[in-house]
Amino acid sequence: MNTPEEHAALSIGAMVGGTSPDSRRWRDAVMALARRVKDLRLGFRSPLNVNVVYQIPGEVLPALDFSGVRSGRYSSGKKLLLVQVAVPAELRPDMNDFLLDLLEEAIEEAERFALRKGITTQPLAGLRDLAQQLRAS
């Protein structure tokens, strides 16, 4: 049986590479964003479901071999794309705005993927609107 969470148009997660205070602050900021997304996305549909996972470096898992965003796994059955987002090790004074900027980049990456693979012929305007609502709230 599929749960509603499995088919959410937009979901947020974190892969945390350590337990340092900085890693925990990044994790907390990502999880706060995830809660906001969960509240706003109710009843929302998209031709491509996107799971954005923020990769937070730490003492156990160091920084990744990329910066910015990149497409990950795709499940055609669920029309679900994983988009990985690299977070820097150092904290930023504008953490929330920075995470929203990365989320918008992840949505752009998902849109390029969806158009390239023929999942949709239209931009993912609804996901962009959702990101704008996050910025406004």
N, C-alpha and C positions, 0 to 999 in steps of 0.2 A: 504494500500500500504506500502511496506517495503522500508525504506530508506537505502542507502548504509551503513550508520553508524550502523544500526541494525545487519549487518552481517559482521562487521569488524573482521578479524582474531585476532587482538589484540587491545584492547582499555584500556584506563587508566582513572580512576576517583579518587575523593577524598571525604571523608566524614569528615568534619572539626567540631570538638567539641567545638570550642571557637573562640574568636576574639583577643586573646593575640598576641603580636608581634611574639612569637615563633610559634604559630599555623599558623599565616599568612605566616611566612617564609617557614614552611613545605609545606603549600598549594601552595605557589608560585613555589617551587621546583618541586612538583608533577605536577602542570599544565604545567610547562616548559617541563617536560618529556613527558606529554601527547601530546603536540604539536609536539615534535620530533617523537613520535611513529606515529602520524597521517601522517606526511610527508613521513616517510619511508615505511609504510605499503601499499601504493597504489598498487593495482593489486595483492596483496598477498592473497593466500588462505591457509586454514588449515582445517583438518578434524574436529577440535574442535576450535570454536571461544572462546576467553578468554577475560573476562572483569576483570581487576585487579583494585580493589578499595582500596586505601590506607586509613586506619582509623587513623585520626590525633586527639589525645586527646586534651582536653581543659577544660576550666572552666565550660562549659555547659554539655559536655559529657566527663567524665573522661576516663582514660585508659581502654581498653577492658580486658576481662577475658582470653585473650590468648596472646601469643607473636609469632612472625614469621608470618606464612601464614596458611590459612585453606580454604578448599573448601566451597563454599556457594551454592546458588541455581543453578540448572541446568535446562535449557529449551531444551528438546529433539527436538522440532520443529525447533528451531534456531541453535541447536547444540552449545549452548552458556553456558559457565560455568562462574559463578562469583567466583573469588578468593579474599578473604579478606586478607589484609596485615596490621599488627599492626605496627604503627610507635611510637617510644618512645616520651615522652613529651619533653625531653631535646634535644636541637639542637646538631648536630654533625658537626665537621669541614669538613668532607667528605660527605656532604649530597647527592650530586649527585651520587657518587660511592655507597653509602649506599642504595639509592633508586634503583639503577641498580642491586645490589646484591639481594635485596628483589624481584625485578621483575624476576630475574633468578630463585629464589626459587619458586615464584608463577607459573612460566612455568613448573618447575619440578613437582609441585603439580598437575597442570592441566594434565600433561603427565601421572602421576600415575592414576589419575581419568579416563582418556580416555582409558588407557590400561585395567584397572580393569573393566570398564563398557562395554568393547568391542566396543567402538566408533571407534577405530583404532587398528591395530596390530603393527603399526610402531611408533617409537618415534616421538615426535613433533619437528623434526629437523628444520623445517622452522621457528618456533617460537624462537628456540634457536639461529638460524642464525640472526634473526631480533634483538634479544637482543645483540648479538655480534656486529652488525652494530651500535647499539646505543652506545655501549661502545667505539667503534673506532671513532665515529664522534664527 
